[in-house]
Amino acid sequence: MKKDSIVRKQMLLYMSTIGILILLLCGSLAVIYTNHYMNEKEEDLIRQGEKIAVAYGRAYRTGNLSELSHELQILETYMESGIVLVNREGTVVLTSPGFDDVLIGDEMVYDDLTATVMNGEVATHQMKPGEVFDTPMLVVGYPVSEGYLAGIFMCRPLPEIEASLMEMYQMSVISLFIVSLLGLIVSFLTAKHVAFPLVVMNRAAKVIANGDFEQRVMIRSNDEVGELAESFNHMAESLQAHEKVQKDFIANISHDLRSPLTSMNGFLTAMLDGTIPPEKQEKYLKIVLEETERLSRMTQGIVELSRAQSSAILLDESDFDINDLIRSNIDMLEPQLKEKKAMIRGIYVAEETMVHGDKDKISRVLQNLLSNAAKFSPEGGIIEVETTLLDKKKVLISVKDEGPGISQEDQKYVFDRFFKSDTTRNEDKVGSGIGLAIAKEFMLAHGENITVKSEEGCGATFAFTLKLAEKE
């Protein structure tokens, strides 16, 4: 394992958790076992005292105390406890065989215990060495209400009880050790299982960082790790798509730059060496001028996109009628529409719809959308520009065409810079693939968004929102 690996960290966490739980469990079990076991022994001794009291009553009534001695011996052997019988003066009158006869005739001197038994109540006490016996004892006093006896005291050596408890503790510790060991093994395997997908994704990330965007991770799970793997693969797909877009852009822009430069170079060279006569030079100079203007527009578009994506867009906001802006942009598109015999239909929610924004930049967005719609519309196609009130604060402007449409896959990248759909590439000879990217940046600067809805073969609808102007 690595020094700072997630497996190591998880193992430390698991071990710390298991260690704390074991300590708490051992402490709790020690208290529970001790109390339960001591209570159980006390109850056994009380039952033993009850049996002896019954045996004594029977021997007292028959006058045959020898049976009582025999009963004491049996109970002592069965319960592993010594028995002491005390008369009403507190003097020991009889003991089980396990005690020396030297106790007989002595007083059972332990005031609280003896007094409680003399009052007819069961009493329990853990005696320390030297209080009555040389060995620490668990003593249970059971009162007797018949004959000359006052109480029966059952005595169980505490070391024997503690030895039994120690055996239980040892078994518990061994069991806990085995469970902890199994827990650590399971924790290690679980940590490895959790860390494995992360290791796979880390390796894949290094491969992607070296330029191989086809790398994917195959992790099939429905948890957060599975979601992370899915996001990782989506990121790799996006990077691969962007790389393709950039490569395509470099190829396209190189072609777009090379063509006018080659043309301009050829015309100028021909004029200088006299191949083109002076009377025809004006025609070719106009072509060169058009090509320079085209190069200028292309360069300006790239600069604007770079400025937009660096958050350097400054808005000159004002209130204006979006309907008038749409009509003026439609008028500018008339030559392109005539070429394709296409028609634009304006559908306005009201005669006047005042909006708030940067009029020039919104005009640029409309120019781009309308120009694209005209470019990809079929011969005699119809383009619809519609305004719709979303609520009392916003208006939706949509541009719909009858072109070839955009695939679901291409719709993910249609607003990316330099992107050109495969289905429209042959129809877009002069575009650089940055118009929609600039339009999106302009709308984001307004705090709005621009979207596309399309199906292949059924045209496309681009739409964006604007804030309505506040009424005075």
C-alpha positions as CSV (number, residue, x, y, z in Angstrom):
1,M,0.0,0.0,0.0
2,K,1.1,3.5,-0.7
3,K,2.0,5.8,2.2
4,D,-1.0,8.0,1.7
5,S,-3.3,5.5,-0.1
6,I,-7.0,5.5,0.5
7,V,-6.7,1.8,1.5
8,R,-4.3,2.7,4.3
9,K,-6.5,5.6,5.5
10,Q,-9.6,3.4,5.5
11,M,-7.8,0.6,7.3
12,L,-6.7,3.0,10.0
13,L,-10.3,4.3,10.3
14,Y,-11.7,0.7,10.5
15,M,-9.0,-0.4,13.0
16,S,-9.6,2.7,15.2
17,T,-13.4,2.1,15.0
18,I,-13.1,-1.6,15.8
19,G,-10.6,-0.9,18.6
20,I,-12.9,1.6,20.3
21,L,-15.9,-0.6,19.9
22,I,-14.0,-3.6,21.4
23,L,-12.9,-1.5,24.4
24,L,-16.5,-0.3,25.0
25,L,-17.8,-3.8,24.4
26,C,-15.3,-5.4,26.8
27,G,-16.0,-2.8,29.5
28,S,-19.8,-3.3,29.1
29,L,-19.5,-7.1,29.0
30,A,-17.3,-7.1,32.1
31,V,-19.9,-5.2,34.1
32,I,-22.8,-7.1,32.7
33,Y,-21.1,-10.5,33.1
34,T,-20.0,-9.8,36.7
35,N,-23.3,-8.4,37.8
36,H,-25.3,-11.2,36.1
37,Y,-23.0,-14.0,37.3
38,M,-22.9,-12.6,40.9
39,N,-26.7,-12.2,40.9
40,E,-27.1,-15.8,39.6
41,K,-24.8,-17.2,42.3
42,E,-26.7,-15.2,45.0
43,E,-30.0,-16.6,43.8
44,D,-28.5,-20.2,43.8
45,L,-27.4,-19.6,47.4
46,I,-30.8,-18.3,48.4
47,R,-32.4,-21.4,46.9
48,Q,-29.9,-23.5,48.7
49,G,-30.7,-21.7,52.0
50,E,-34.4,-22.4,51.3
51,K,-33.8,-26.1,50.9
52,I,-31.7,-26.2,54.1
53,A,-34.5,-24.4,56.0
54,V,-37.0,-27.0,54.8
55,A,-34.6,-29.8,55.7
56,Y,-34.0,-28.3,59.1
57,G,-37.7,-27.9,59.7
58,R,-38.3,-31.6,58.9
59,A,-35.3,-32.7,61.0
60,Y,-36.5,-30.5,63.9
61,R,-40.0,-31.9,63.9
62,T,-38.8,-35.5,63.7
63,G,-35.9,-35.0,66.1
64,N,-33.5,-36.6,63.7
65,L,-30.8,-34.0,63.1
66,S,-28.5,-36.5,61.5
67,E,-30.5,-36.2,58.3
68,L,-29.7,-32.5,58.4
69,S,-26.0,-33.2,58.5
70,H,-26.3,-35.5,55.5
71,E,-28.4,-32.9,53.7
72,L,-25.7,-30.3,54.3
73,Q,-23.0,-32.5,52.9
74,I,-25.0,-33.2,49.7
75,L,-25.8,-29.5,49.2
76,E,-22.2,-28.5,49.9
77,T,-20.9,-30.9,47.3
78,Y,-23.6,-29.9,44.7
79,M,-23.4,-26.1,45.2
80,E,-19.6,-26.0,46.1
81,S,-20.5,-23.8,49.1
82,G,-20.0,-24.0,52.8
83,I,-23.0,-23.8,55.2
84,V,-23.1,-22.3,58.6
85,L,-26.1,-22.5,61.0
86,V,-26.5,-19.9,63.7
87,N,-28.9,-19.9,66.7
88,R,-30.8,-16.9,68.0
89,E,-27.9,-15.7,70.1
90,G,-25.7,-15.5,66.9
91,T,-23.6,-18.6,67.8
92,V,-22.6,-21.1,65.2
93,V,-24.2,-24.4,66.1
94,L,-23.6,-26.5,63.0
95,T,-21.4,-26.3,59.8
96,S,-21.1,-28.3,56.6
97,P,-18.2,-30.7,56.4
98,G,-16.2,-28.2,54.3
99,F,-15.7,-26.0,57.4
100,D,-13.6,-26.9,60.4
101,D,-15.5,-27.7,63.5
102,V,-13.5,-24.9,65.2
103,L,-16.2,-22.5,64.0
104,I,-18.9,-24.2,66.2
105,G,-19.5,-22.3,69.3
106,D,-18.1,-19.0,67.8
107,E,-20.3,-16.0,67.2
108,M,-21.1,-15.1,63.6
109,V,-19.9,-11.6,64.2
110,Y,-21.0,-9.3,61.3
111,D,-23.6,-6.9,62.7
112,D,-25.4,-5.7,59.6
113,L,-25.6,-9.2,58.0
114,T,-26.6,-11.0,61.2
115,A,-29.1,-8.3,62.3
116,T,-30.9,-8.4,58.9
117,V,-31.2,-12.2,59.0
118,M,-32.4,-12.1,62.7
119,N,-35.2,-9.7,61.5
120,G,-36.4,-12.4,59.1
121,E,-35.0,-11.0,55.9
122,V,-32.6,-12.5,53.3
123,A,-29.2,-10.7,53.4
124,T,-26.2,-10.8,51.0
125,H,-22.7,-9.5,51.5
126,Q,-19.2,-9.9,50.0
127,M,-16.9,-10.4,53.0
128,K,-13.3,-9.4,52.9
129,P,-10.5,-11.6,54.3
130,G,-10.5,-11.5,58.1
131,E,-14.0,-10.2,58.7
132,V,-15.2,-13.7,59.6
133,F,-13.3,-16.1,57.3
134,D,-9.7,-16.1,56.1
135,T,-10.9,-16.2,52.5
136,P,-13.0,-13.6,50.9
137,M,-16.6,-15.0,50.7
138,L,-19.9,-14.3,49.1
139,V,-22.3,-14.9,52.0
140,V,-26.1,-15.1,51.8
141,G,-28.0,-15.2,55.0
142,Y,-31.4,-17.0,54.9
143,P,-33.7,-16.6,58.0
144,V,-35.2,-19.6,59.8
145,S,-38.5,-19.2,61.8
146,E,-38.7,-22.6,63.3
147,G,-36.8,-24.2,66.3
148,Y,-33.8,-22.7,67.9
149,L,-32.0,-21.6,64.7
150,A,-32.1,-18.0,63.6
151,G,-30.4,-18.2,60.2
152,I,-28.6,-20.2,57.7
153,F,-25.5,-18.7,56.0
154,M,-24.3,-20.0,52.7
155,C,-20.7,-19.2,51.9
156,R,-19.1,-19.4,48.5
157,P,-15.4,-18.4,48.2
158,L,-15.1,-15.4,45.9
159,P,-11.8,-16.6,44.3
160,E,-13.7,-19.6,42.8
161,I,-16.4,-17.2,41.4
162,E,-13.7,-14.9,40.1
163,A,-12.0,-17.9,38.4
164,S,-15.2,-18.8,36.7
165,L,-15.6,-15.2,35.6
166,M,-12.0,-15.1,34.3
167,E,-12.7,-18.2,32.1
168,M,-15.8,-16.4,30.7
169,Y,-13.7,-13.3,30.1
170,Q,-11.0,-15.3,28.3
171,M,-13.6,-17.0,26.1
172,S,-15.1,-13.6,25.3
173,V,-11.7,-12.0,24.5
174,I,-10.8,-14.9,22.2
175,S,-14.2,-14.6,20.5
176,L,-13.8,-10.8,20.1
177,F,-10.2,-11.3,18.8
178,I,-11.5,-13.7,16.1
179,V,-14.4,-11.4,15.2
180,S,-12.0,-8.4,15.1
181,L,-9.6,-10.3,12.9
182,L,-12.4,-11.3,10.5
183,G,-13.6,-7.7,10.6
184,L,-10.1,-6.4,9.7
185,I,-9.9,-8.9,6.8
186,V,-13.3,-7.9,5.5
187,S,-12.4,-4.2,6.0
188,F,-9.2,-4.6,4.0
189,L,-11.1,-6.4,1.2
190,T,-13.8,-3.7,1.3
191,A,-11.2,-0.9,1.2
192,K,-9.4,-2.6,-1.7
193,H,-12.8,-3.0,-3.5
194,V,-13.6,0.7,-3.0
195,A,-10.1,1.9,-4.0
196,F,-9.8,-0.3,-7.1
197,P,-12.1,1.8,-9.3
198,L,-10.3,4.9,-8.2
199,V,-6.9,3.3,-9.1
200,V,-8.4,2.4,-12.5
201,M,-9.6,5.9,-13.1
202,N,-6.3,7.4,-12.0
203,R,-4.4,5.2,-14.5
204,A,-7.0,6.2,-17.2
205,A,-6.6,9.9,-16.3
206,K,-2.8,9.6,-16.8
207,V,-3.3,8.0,-20.2
208,I,-5.8,10.7,-21.2
209,A,-3.3,13.4,-19.9
210,N,-0.8,11.9,-22.4
211,G,-3.2,12.6,-25.3
212,D,-5.0,9.2,-25.7
213,F,-8.6,10.4,-25.4
214,E,-10.0,7.0,-26.4
215,Q,-9.3,5.6,-22.9
216,R,-12.4,4.5,-21.0
217,V,-13.0,2.9,-17.6
218,M,-15.3,-0.2,-17.3
219,I,-16.8,0.1,-13.8
220,R,-20.4,-1.2,-13.5
221,S,-22.0,-0.2,-10.3
222,N,-25.0,1.8,-9.3
223,D,-23.4,3.7,-6.4
224,E,-21.4,7.0,-6.3
225,V,-18.3,5.3,-7.7
226,G,-20.3,4.2,-10.7
227,E,-21.6,7.7,-11.2
228,L,-18.0,9.0,-11.0
229,A,-16.9,6.5,-13.6
230,E,-19.8,7.5,-15.9
231,S,-18.8,11.2,-15.5
232,F,-15.2,10.3,-16.1
233,N,-16.1,8.5,-19.4
234,H,-18.3,11.5,-20.4
235,M,-15.4,13.8,-19.7
236,A,-13.1,11.6,-21.9
237,E,-15.8,11.7,-24.7
238,S,-16.0,15.5,-24.4
239,L,-12.2,15.9,-24.6
240,Q,-12.1,13.5,-27.6
241,A,-14.9,15.5,-29.3
242,H,-13.2,18.8,-28.6
243,E,-9.9,17.5,-29.8
244,K,-11.6,16.4,-33.1
245,V,-13.3,19.8,-33.3
246,Q,-10.0,21.6,-32.9
247,K,-8.2,19.4,-35.4
248,D,-11.1,19.9,-37.9
249,F,-11.0,23.6,-37.2
250,I,-7.2,23.8,-37.9
251,A,-7.8,21.9,-41.1
252,N,-10.7,24.1,-42.1
253,I,-9.2,27.4,-41.1
254,S,-6.0,26.4,-42.9
255,H,-8.0,25.7,-46.0
256,D,-10.1,28.9,-45.6
257,L,-7.0,31.0,-45.1
258,R,-5.0,29.3,-47.9
259,S,-7.7,29.6,-50.6
260,P,-8.1,33.4,-50.4
261,L,-4.3,33.9,-49.9
262,T,-3.5,31.7,-52.9
263,S,-6.1,33.6,-55.0
264,M,-4.9,37.0,-53.9
265,N,-1.3,36.0,-54.5
266,G,-2.1,34.7,-58.0
267,F,-4.1,37.8,-59.1
268,L,-1.5,40.2,-57.7
269,T,1.4,38.3,-59.3
270,A,-0.4,38.2,-62.6
271,M,-1.0,41.9,-62.5
272,L,2.6,42.6,-61.7
273,D,4.1,40.5,-64.5
274,G,1.6,41.8,-67.0
275,T,-0.4,38.6,-67.5
276,I,-3.6,40.5,-66.6
277,P,-3.9,43.6,-68.8
278,P,-4.5,47.0,-67.1
279,E,-8.1,47.3,-68.3
280,K,-9.0,44.1,-66.4
281,Q,-7.1,44.8,-63.2
282,E,-10.0,46.6,-61.6
283,K,-12.1,43.5,-61.7
284,Y,-9.4,41.4,-60.1
285,L,-8.6,44.0,-57.5
286,K,-12.2,43.9,-56.4
287,I,-11.9,40.2,-56.0
288,V,-8.7,40.7,-53.9
289,L,-10.5,43.3,-51.8
290,E,-13.4,40.9,-51.2
291,E,-11.0,38.2,-50.1
292,T,-9.2,40.6,-47.7
293,E,-12.6,41.6,-46.2
294,R,-13.4,37.9,-45.8
295,L,-10.1,37.3,-44.0
296,S,-10.7,40.3,-41.8
297,R,-14.1,39.0,-40.8
298,M,-12.7,35.7,-40.0
299,T,-9.9,37.1,-37.9
300,Q,-12.3,39.5,-36.1
301,G,-14.6,36.5,-35.3
302,I,-11.8,34.6,-33.7
303,V,-10.7,37.7,-31.6
304,E,-14.3,38.3,-30.5
305,L,-14.7,34.7,-29.4
306,S,-11.5,34.8,-27.5
307,R,-12.5,38.0,-25.8
308,A,-16.0,36.5,-25.0
309,Q,-14.6,33.4,-23.4
310,S,-12.2,35.4,-21.3
311,S,-15.2,37.2,-19.7
312,A,-14.2,40.5,-21.2
313,I,-17.6,41.3,-22.8
314,L,-18.9,44.8,-22.0
315,L,-22.6,45.3,-22.5
316,D,-24.1,48.6,-23.6
317,E,-27.7,47.9,-22.4
318,S,-30.8,49.8,-23.3
319,D,-34.5,49.4,-24.0
320,F,-35.4,48.6,-27.7
321,D,-38.1,47.0,-29.7
322,I,-37.1,43.5,-30.6
323,N,-39.6,43.4,-33.5
324,D,-37.9,46.3,-35.2
325,L,-34.5,44.6,-34.7
326,I,-35.8,41.4,-36.2
327,R,-37.3,43.2,-39.3
328,S,-34.0,45.1,-39.9
329,N,-32.0,41.9,-39.8
330,I,-34.5,40.2,-42.2
331,D,-34.0,43.1,-44.6
332,M,-30.2,42.7,-44.6
333,L,-30.7,39.0,-45.4
334,E,-32.8,39.7,-48.6
335,P,-29.9,39.0,-51.1
336,Q,-29.2,35.6,-49.6
337,L,-32.9,34.8,-49.5
338,K,-33.4,35.7,-53.2
339,E,-30.5,33.5,-54.1
340,K,-32.3,30.5,-52.6
341,K,-35.8,31.7,-53.3
342,A,-36.5,31.3,-49.6
343,M,-39.0,33.2,-47.6
344,I,-38.9,34.5,-44.0
345,R,-42.2,34.7,-42.0
346,G,-42.3,36.9,-38.9
347,I,-44.7,36.0,-36.1
348,Y,-44.8,38.6,-33.4
349,V,-46.7,38.3,-30.1
350,A,-47.5,42.0,-30.1
351,E,-47.0,45.0,-32.4
352,E,-44.2,46.3,-30.1
353,T,-42.2,44.2,-27.7
354,M,-39.7,46.3,-25.7
355,V,-36.8,44.4,-24.3
356,H,-33.7,45.3,-22.3
357,G,-30.2,44.4,-23.4
358,D,-27.2,45.3,-25.7
359,K,-28.9,46.0,-29.0
360,D,-25.8,45.6,-31.1
361,K,-24.9,42.1,-29.6
362,I,-28.5,40.9,-29.8
363,S,-28.5,42.0,-33.5
364,R,-25.3,39.9,-34.0
365,V,-27.1,36.9,-32.5
366,L,-30.0,37.4,-34.8
367,Q,-27.7,37.8,-37.8
368,N,-26.0,34.6,-37.1
369,L,-29.2,32.6,-36.5
370,L,-31.0,34.0,-39.6
371,S,-27.9,33.6,-41.8
372,N,-27.5,30.0,-40.7
373,A,-31.2,29.4,-41.3
374,A,-31.0,30.8,-44.8
375,K,-27.8,29.0,-45.6
376,F,-29.1,25.6,-44.7
377,S,-32.7,26.1,-46.0
378,P,-33.6,24.2,-49.1
379,E,-34.7,26.0,-52.3
380,G,-38.0,27.7,-51.7
381,G,-37.8,26.9,-48.0
382,I,-39.7,28.9,-45.3
383,I,-38.0,30.4,-42.2
384,E,-40.1,31.4,-39.2
385,V,-39.0,34.0,-36.7
386,E,-41.4,34.1,-33.7
387,T,-41.6,36.0,-30.4
388,T,-43.5,34.4,-27.5
389,L,-44.1,35.8,-24.0
390,L,-42.8,33.3,-21.4
391,D,-44.1,35.3,-18.4
392,K,-44.4,39.0,-17.4
393,K,-40.6,39.3,-17.3
394,K,-39.2,37.5,-20.4
395,V,-39.8,37.0,-24.1
396,L,-38.6,34.0,-26.2
397,I,-37.2,34.6,-29.7
398,S,-37.0,31.5,-31.9
399,V,-35.7,31.0,-35.5
400,K,-37.0,27.9,-37.3
401,D,-35.8,26.5,-40.6
402,E,-36.6,23.6,-42.9
403,G,-33.0,22.5,-43.4
404,P,-31.4,19.0,-42.9
405,G,-31.5,19.3,-39.1
406,I,-28.9,18.4,-36.5
407,S,-28.4,15.0,-35.0
408,Q,-28.8,14.4,-31.3
409,E,-25.1,13.8,-30.9
410,D,-24.1,17.0,-32.8
411,Q,-26.6,19.0,-30.7
412,K,-24.2,18.5,-27.7
413,Y,-21.5,20.4,-29.5
414,V,-23.3,22.8,-31.8
415,F,-22.4,25.8,-29.6
416,D,-18.8,24.7,-29.2
417,R,-16.2,26.9,-31.0
418,F,-15.0,25.6,-34.4
419,F,-17.7,22.9,-34.6
420,K,-19.3,22.0,-37.9
421,S,-21.9,19.3,-38.3
422,D,-21.0,16.6,-40.8
423,T,-24.5,17.0,-42.5
424,T,-23.9,20.7,-43.1
425,R,-20.2,20.9,-43.8
426,N,-20.7,20.7,-47.6
427,E,-23.2,23.6,-47.5
428,D,-21.1,25.8,-45.2
429,K,-18.1,26.7,-47.4
430,V,-17.2,30.0,-45.8
431,G,-18.2,29.5,-42.2
432,S,-15.5,29.0,-39.5
433,G,-17.7,27.4,-36.9
434,I,-17.5,30.2,-34.3
435,G,-20.7,32.1,-35.0
436,L,-22.9,30.1,-32.6
437,A,-20.2,30.0,-30.0
438,I,-20.0,33.8,-30.1
439,A,-23.8,34.0,-29.9
440,K,-23.9,31.8,-26.9
441,E,-21.2,33.9,-25.1
442,F,-23.3,37.0,-25.9
443,M,-26.4,35.5,-24.4
444,L,-24.5,34.3,-21.3
445,A,-23.2,37.8,-20.8
446,H,-26.9,38.9,-20.7
447,G,-27.6,36.2,-18.1
448,E,-29.7,34.4,-20.6
449,N,-29.2,31.2,-22.6
450,I,-29.6,30.0,-26.2
451,T,-30.9,26.5,-27.1
452,V,-31.5,24.2,-30.1
453,K,-34.2,21.7,-30.9
454,S,-33.9,19.6,-34.0
455,E,-34.4,16.2,-35.7
456,E,-32.5,15.0,-38.7
457,G,-34.4,15.8,-41.8
458,C,-36.9,18.0,-40.0
459,G,-35.0,21.3,-39.7
460,A,-33.8,23.1,-36.6
461,T,-35.1,25.6,-34.1
462,F,-32.8,28.0,-32.3
463,A,-34.3,30.0,-29.4
464,F,-33.0,32.5,-26.8
465,T,-34.7,34.6,-24.1
466,L,-34.5,38.3,-23.3
467,K,-35.7,40.3,-20.3
468,L,-38.7,42.6,-21.0
469,A,-38.1,46.3,-20.5
470,E,-39.6,47.7,-17.3
471,K,-42.6,49.8,-17.9
472,E,-42.3,53.4,-16.7
